[in-house]
Amino acid sequence: MNERDKELALECQLLSEHTTGIYRDSLQKFADLIRADEREALCKAMEDQNTWNWDDPADTAIQVIRARGNK
């Protein structure tokens, strides 16, 4: 589990400094699945973007990604 995963799990009280074993492994698997799902959703959002700005693709990608959080 990376440091960011640990921070978020601690913040949500899903983990303590003493949590070990299968529960910690399950949390890691869950975090991995969430990341994969989010990557796929972002790819889908980019595919659905009809007004790609080829002059500034990074800016357009950032706008599409941030807009996902507003739905």
N, C-alpha and C positions, 0 to 999 in steps of 0.2 A: 504494500500500500504506500503510495507516494505521500509526501508531506501535505499536499493540498487535500488529498482524500482524508487524511487523519484530522486535519483542522476542521473540515466540514462535518465529519462524523462526530467529532468532539462537540462542535457547536450545536449539533442536533441531538446530543446526548445519546447517540447510537453506539458510542465507543467510550471507553475510559482508558487511562494509561495502563490498566491492568488486564484489559480484554485480550484474550489469546484464542488460539485454536480455530475450530470450525466456524464460529461466529465471525471472527475477523476475516477468515477466508471467504465467507459468504458476502460480507460487506465489500471485499475487494472485487469479487465477481460481479456484484451489483453495480459498482462504480464503473467497471469495464463495460458492462452492458449499456449503461446510461451513455457513456462516451460514444460507443459504437452507434447507438440510436441517434444521438445528436449529430454525429458526423453525417449519417445518412440523411437526416432531416435537412441539414445545411446543404448537402449536395442537391437534394430535391428542390430546395428554395432557389438555388442558383440555376438549376435547369428551368424552373418556372419563370425566371426573371426574363421578361421580354425586351427590356430596354437596356441591355448591356452597353455600358459606356466603354468602348475600346480605347478611348484616349486616357481613361483613368480607371482601369479595371479594379484596382485595389479599393478605391473609394466606393465603387458600386458594390463590391462584395461586402464591405464593412456595413454599408447601409442595409443590404438585404439581411445580413446576420443580425444586426441590431433590431430591425423591424420584426424579426421572429419573436423577440422578447416582449413585444407590445401587443401580441394577439391574445 
